[in-house]
Amino acid sequence: MEKRYYRAKEVAVYLGVSITTIWNYAKEGKLTAKKLSTQATVFDIKEIEKLFEEVA
């Protein structure tokens, strides 16, 4: 089974950008952050793949 949600660091590696860029994307509404707890925020892989297609 493949993971559906990824942490900011994993998304940054996948897209080849910095973690700061990932958080900026979230602020700009390009990615939707899903808060699981006070210390865990994840992003949906389908949304990440859609953004990757736009960036690439």
Backbone as XML, in Angstrom:
<?xml version="1.0"?>
<chain id="A" units="angstrom">
  <residue number="1" name="MET">
    <atom name="N" x="0.826" y="-1.173" z="0.000"/>
    <atom name="CA" x="0.000" y="0.000" z="0.000"/>
    <atom name="C" x="0.885" y="1.256" z="0.000"/>
  </residue>
  <residue number="2" name="GLU">
    <atom name="N" x="0.582" y="2.178" z="-0.863"/>
    <atom name="CA" x="1.366" y="3.392" z="-0.992"/>
    <atom name="C" x="0.864" y="4.470" z="-0.030"/>
  </residue>
  <residue number="3" name="LYS">
    <atom name="N" x="1.796" y="5.281" z="0.476"/>
    <atom name="CA" x="1.425" y="6.362" z="1.378"/>
    <atom name="C" x="0.588" y="7.398" z="0.640"/>
  </residue>
  <residue number="4" name="ARG">
    <atom name="N" x="-0.388" y="7.964" z="1.322"/>
    <atom name="CA" x="-1.214" y="9.006" z="0.721"/>
    <atom name="C" x="-0.820" y="10.391" z="1.230"/>
  </residue>
  <residue number="5" name="TYR">
    <atom name="N" x="-0.281" y="10.462" z="2.441"/>
    <atom name="CA" x="0.077" y="11.737" z="3.045"/>
    <atom name="C" x="1.573" y="11.790" z="3.345"/>
  </residue>
  <residue number="6" name="TYR">
    <atom name="N" x="2.150" y="12.970" z="3.129"/>
    <atom name="CA" x="3.579" y="13.161" z="3.321"/>
    <atom name="C" x="3.846" y="14.382" z="4.185"/>
  </residue>
  <residue number="7" name="ARG">
    <atom name="N" x="4.929" y="14.328" z="4.949"/>
    <atom name="CA" x="5.357" y="15.460" z="5.772"/>
    <atom name="C" x="6.038" y="16.487" z="4.871"/>
  </residue>
  <residue number="8" name="ALA">
    <atom name="N" x="6.194" y="17.712" z="5.369"/>
    <atom name="CA" x="6.759" y="18.811" z="4.585"/>
    <atom name="C" x="8.150" y="18.478" z="4.041"/>
  </residue>
  <residue number="9" name="LYS">
    <atom name="N" x="8.980" y="17.835" z="4.842"/>
    <atom name="CA" x="10.331" y="17.494" z="4.401"/>
    <atom name="C" x="10.290" y="16.515" z="3.225"/>
  </residue>
  <residue number="10" name="GLU">
    <atom name="N" x="9.411" y="15.539" z="3.282"/>
    <atom name="CA" x="9.270" y="14.566" z="2.198"/>
    <atom name="C" x="8.774" y="15.235" z="0.917"/>
  </residue>
  <residue number="11" name="VAL">
    <atom name="N" x="7.845" y="16.179" z="1.061"/>
    <atom name="CA" x="7.323" y="16.912" z="-0.091"/>
    <atom name="C" x="8.430" y="17.745" z="-0.714"/>
  </residue>
  <residue number="12" name="ALA">
    <atom name="N" x="9.240" y="18.378" z="0.112"/>
    <atom name="CA" x="10.345" y="19.194" z="-0.385"/>
    <atom name="C" x="11.316" y="18.358" z="-1.213"/>
  </residue>
  <residue number="13" name="VAL">
    <atom name="N" x="11.650" y="17.188" z="-0.728"/>
    <atom name="CA" x="12.548" y="16.286" z="-1.468"/>
    <atom name="C" x="11.894" y="15.854" z="-2.777"/>
  </residue>
  <residue number="14" name="TYR">
    <atom name="N" x="10.628" y="15.500" z="-2.736"/>
    <atom name="CA" x="9.887" y="15.046" z="-3.921"/>
    <atom name="C" x="9.852" y="16.125" z="-5.001"/>
  </residue>
  <residue number="15" name="LEU">
    <atom name="N" x="9.620" y="17.383" z="-4.586"/>
    <atom name="CA" x="9.527" y="18.476" z="-5.558"/>
    <atom name="C" x="10.885" y="19.115" z="-5.871"/>
  </residue>
  <residue number="16" name="GLY">
    <atom name="N" x="11.901" y="18.798" z="-5.078"/>
    <atom name="CA" x="13.229" y="19.371" z="-5.301"/>
    <atom name="C" x="13.303" y="20.837" z="-4.891"/>
  </residue>
  <residue number="17" name="VAL">
    <atom name="N" x="12.586" y="21.188" z="-3.818"/>
    <atom name="CA" x="12.579" y="22.550" z="-3.300"/>
    <atom name="C" x="12.868" y="22.512" z="-1.800"/>
  </residue>
  <residue number="18" name="SER">
    <atom name="N" x="12.992" y="23.689" z="-1.192"/>
    <atom name="CA" x="13.252" y="23.741" z="0.245"/>
    <atom name="C" x="11.962" y="23.569" z="1.051"/>
  </residue>
  <residue number="19" name="ILE">
    <atom name="N" x="12.123" y="23.273" z="2.321"/>
    <atom name="CA" x="10.962" y="23.148" z="3.206"/>
    <atom name="C" x="10.254" y="24.493" z="3.314"/>
  </residue>
  <residue number="20" name="THR">
    <atom name="N" x="11.020" y="25.576" z="3.314"/>
    <atom name="CA" x="10.424" y="26.915" z="3.355"/>
    <atom name="C" x="9.496" y="27.124" z="2.171"/>
  </residue>
  <residue number="21" name="THR">
    <atom name="N" x="9.894" y="26.656" z="1.004"/>
    <atom name="CA" x="9.054" y="26.770" z="-0.189"/>
    <atom name="C" x="7.747" y="26.013" z="-0.001"/>
  </residue>
  <residue number="22" name="ILE">
    <atom name="N" x="7.806" y="24.848" z="0.616"/>
    <atom name="CA" x="6.592" y="24.067" z="0.860"/>
    <atom name="C" x="5.641" y="24.859" z="1.755"/>
  </residue>
  <residue number="23" name="TRP">
    <atom name="N" x="6.158" y="25.454" z="2.820"/>
    <atom name="CA" x="5.301" y="26.236" z="3.716"/>
    <atom name="C" x="4.774" y="27.485" z="3.018"/>
  </residue>
  <residue number="24" name="ASN">
    <atom name="N" x="5.576" y="28.073" z="2.124"/>
    <atom name="CA" x="5.096" y="29.214" z="1.342"/>
    <atom name="C" x="3.974" y="28.779" z="0.401"/>
  </residue>
  <residue number="25" name="TYR">
    <atom name="N" x="4.115" y="27.609" z="-0.229"/>
    <atom name="CA" x="3.048" y="27.068" z="-1.076"/>
    <atom name="C" x="1.764" y="26.904" z="-0.266"/>
  </residue>
  <residue number="26" name="ALA">
    <atom name="N" x="1.901" y="26.439" z="0.969"/>
    <atom name="CA" x="0.725" y="26.257" z="1.830"/>
    <atom name="C" x="0.084" y="27.615" z="2.147"/>
  </residue>
  <residue number="27" name="LYS">
    <atom name="N" x="0.908" y="28.620" z="2.452"/>
    <atom name="CA" x="0.383" y="29.961" z="2.736"/>
    <atom name="C" x="-0.321" y="30.548" z="1.516"/>
  </residue>
  <residue number="28" name="GLU">
    <atom name="N" x="0.232" y="30.281" z="0.315"/>
    <atom name="CA" x="-0.321" y="30.811" z="-0.927"/>
    <atom name="C" x="-1.542" y="30.026" z="-1.406"/>
  </residue>
  <residue number="29" name="GLY">
    <atom name="N" x="-1.808" y="28.897" z="-0.769"/>
    <atom name="CA" x="-2.957" y="28.084" z="-1.148"/>
    <atom name="C" x="-2.666" y="27.086" z="-2.256"/>
  </residue>
  <residue number="30" name="LYS">
    <atom name="N" x="-1.402" y="26.932" z="-2.632"/>
    <atom name="CA" x="-1.027" y="25.962" z="-3.671"/>
    <atom name="C" x="-1.076" y="24.537" z="-3.139"/>
  </residue>
  <residue number="31" name="LEU">
    <atom name="N" x="-0.845" y="24.381" z="-1.838"/>
    <atom name="CA" x="-0.949" y="23.095" z="-1.150"/>
    <atom name="C" x="-1.808" y="23.281" z="0.089"/>
  </residue>
  <residue number="32" name="THR">
    <atom name="N" x="-2.547" y="22.239" z="0.428"/>
    <atom name="CA" x="-3.378" y="22.278" z="1.629"/>
    <atom name="C" x="-2.722" y="21.439" z="2.716"/>
  </residue>
  <residue number="33" name="ALA">
    <atom name="N" x="-2.360" y="22.103" z="3.796"/>
    <atom name="CA" x="-1.761" y="21.404" z="4.928"/>
    <atom name="C" x="-2.872" y="20.820" z="5.786"/>
  </residue>
  <residue number="34" name="LYS">
    <atom name="N" x="-2.690" y="19.574" z="6.195"/>
    <atom name="CA" x="-3.665" y="18.904" z="7.059"/>
    <atom name="C" x="-2.979" y="18.648" z="8.403"/>
  </residue>
  <residue number="35" name="LYS">
    <atom name="N" x="-3.472" y="19.318" z="9.436"/>
    <atom name="CA" x="-2.874" y="19.215" z="10.765"/>
    <atom name="C" x="-3.400" y="17.973" z="11.479"/>
  </residue>
  <residue number="36" name="LEU">
    <atom name="N" x="-2.485" y="17.067" z="11.810"/>
    <atom name="CA" x="-2.854" y="15.847" z="12.528"/>
    <atom name="C" x="-2.741" y="16.034" z="14.038"/>
  </residue>
  <residue number="37" name="SER">
    <atom name="N" x="-1.765" y="16.827" z="14.448"/>
    <atom name="CA" x="-1.557" y="17.134" z="15.863"/>
    <atom name="C" x="-0.759" y="18.431" z="15.939"/>
  </residue>
  <residue number="38" name="THR">
    <atom name="N" x="-0.375" y="18.826" z="17.138"/>
    <atom name="CA" x="0.387" y="20.070" z="17.279"/>
    <atom name="C" x="1.757" y="19.983" z="16.616"/>
  </residue>
  <residue number="39" name="GLN">
    <atom name="N" x="2.268" y="18.770" z="16.432"/>
    <atom name="CA" x="3.600" y="18.610" z="15.849"/>
    <atom name="C" x="3.611" y="17.857" z="14.525"/>
  </residue>
  <residue number="40" name="ALA">
    <atom name="N" x="2.461" y="17.523" z="13.998"/>
    <atom name="CA" x="2.415" y="16.749" z="12.753"/>
    <atom name="C" x="1.443" y="17.374" z="11.755"/>
  </residue>
  <residue number="41" name="THR">
    <atom name="N" x="2.009" y="17.813" z="10.630"/>
    <atom name="CA" x="1.219" y="18.357" z="9.539"/>
    <atom name="C" x="1.602" y="17.591" z="8.287"/>
  </residue>
  <residue number="42" name="VAL">
    <atom name="N" x="0.609" y="17.213" z="7.488"/>
    <atom name="CA" x="0.870" y="16.417" z="6.288"/>
    <atom name="C" x="0.199" y="17.042" z="5.071"/>
  </residue>
  <residue number="43" name="PHE">
    <atom name="N" x="0.610" y="16.554" z="3.906"/>
    <atom name="CA" x="0.081" y="17.021" z="2.632"/>
    <atom name="C" x="-0.346" y="15.812" z="1.812"/>
  </residue>
  <residue number="44" name="ASP">
    <atom name="N" x="-1.423" y="15.950" z="1.055"/>
    <atom name="CA" x="-1.981" y="14.871" z="0.237"/>
    <atom name="C" x="-1.129" y="14.673" z="-1.024"/>
  </residue>
  <residue number="45" name="ILE">
    <atom name="N" x="-0.741" y="13.440" z="-1.319"/>
    <atom name="CA" x="0.119" y="13.133" z="-2.459"/>
    <atom name="C" x="-0.537" y="13.517" z="-3.788"/>
  </residue>
  <residue number="46" name="LYS">
    <atom name="N" x="-1.844" y="13.390" z="-3.894"/>
    <atom name="CA" x="-2.524" y="13.747" z="-5.150"/>
    <atom name="C" x="-2.382" y="15.234" z="-5.434"/>
  </residue>
  <residue number="47" name="GLU">
    <atom name="N" x="-2.487" y="16.043" z="-4.408"/>
    <atom name="CA" x="-2.324" y="17.488" z="-4.561"/>
    <atom name="C" x="-0.864" y="17.822" z="-4.894"/>
  </residue>
  <residue number="48" name="ILE">
    <atom name="N" x="0.064" y="17.095" z="-4.284"/>
    <atom name="CA" x="1.487" y="17.300" z="-4.538"/>
    <atom name="C" x="1.806" y="16.973" z="-5.989"/>
  </residue>
  <residue number="49" name="GLU">
    <atom name="N" x="1.286" y="15.851" z="-6.487"/>
    <atom name="CA" x="1.527" y="15.453" z="-7.877"/>
    <atom name="C" x="0.968" y="16.482" z="-8.853"/>
  </residue>
  <residue number="50" name="LYS">
    <atom name="N" x="-0.182" y="17.051" z="-8.536"/>
    <atom name="CA" x="-0.785" y="18.078" z="-9.392"/>
    <atom name="C" x="0.120" y="19.309" z="-9.424"/>
  </residue>
  <residue number="51" name="LEU">
    <atom name="N" x="0.633" y="19.725" z="-8.256"/>
    <atom name="CA" x="1.538" y="20.866" z="-8.193"/>
    <atom name="C" x="2.823" y="20.561" z="-8.941"/>
  </residue>
  <residue number="52" name="PHE">
    <atom name="N" x="3.336" y="19.340" z="-8.805"/>
    <atom name="CA" x="4.585" y="18.947" z="-9.475"/>
    <atom name="C" x="4.437" y="19.069" z="-10.983"/>
  </residue>
  <residue number="53" name="GLU">
    <atom name="N" x="3.295" y="18.705" z="-11.510"/>
    <atom name="CA" x="3.053" y="18.819" z="-12.959"/>
    <atom name="C" x="3.080" y="20.282" z="-13.393"/>
  </residue>
  <residue number="54" name="GLU">
    <atom name="N" x="2.569" y="21.178" z="-12.555"/>
    <atom name="CA" x="2.560" y="22.602" z="-12.874"/>
    <atom name="C" x="3.960" y="23.201" z="-12.794"/>
  </residue>
  <residue number="55" name="VAL">
    <atom name="N" x="4.770" y="22.754" z="-11.825"/>
    <atom name="CA" x="6.117" y="23.283" z="-11.611"/>
    <atom name="C" x="7.083" y="22.762" z="-12.682"/>
  </residue>
  <residue number="56" name="ALA">
    <atom name="N" x="6.935" y="21.508" z="-13.045"/>
    <atom name="CA" x="7.866" y="20.865" z="-13.991"/>
    <atom name="C" x="7.726" y="21.332" z="-15.394"/>
  </residue>
</chain>
